[in-house]
């Protein structure tokens, strides 16, 4: 229904000469229209305000969602970093554990070899004190050194009586050591061969090493734990051409052959 202004309503009424009842009815209708318009305006304003609030809330919610997504992304990155760090620490721990195991195994091996060295030194003490034998460590290997002057005459491979006595004592000790191999090596000085059936010091040193091996086997050592080598003058323990140096270089060495995991320096106490 179309609403008419009050003055317009009067003009309509006066022009039409309507009755007072009709006039009052028209006024009531107009008032109702105005009240309805006010209500509609209020509802419109309320709707606009609600829309504004909702739009604002939506913007806030979108900002919160964006912040949450950024936080989740940051947390994902942190989780990946932490997982990588955990993997790194586990690998480091595994490496350190393996290193510790290897160190302990090496220490046990070194301790066992040191104990063997001390045992040999103790059991050969009389011979060491008598100058017949030396217990040394060369290149991480335990070695018994016996002077050729005690064992052999010059240029010969046959054992002298004093040499046989010394080697009998050596055999008695070495045959009691289980799970070990021994290399017998002959060494000479740098003097050329004279008045000897051997053409070189290599041949002489090899023949002497074999002679010692045969003697050790004869006195109880197992042949499968023994080997022989001849070095001639090419592995000296003393430098120089003096008589004392040459005396040291003329020797038989009996090496306790180490296992592969035993090639470490033996601590000498």
Order of alpha helices (4+ residues) and beta strands (2+ residues): alpha-alpha-alpha-beta-beta-alpha-alpha-beta-alpha-beta-alpha-beta
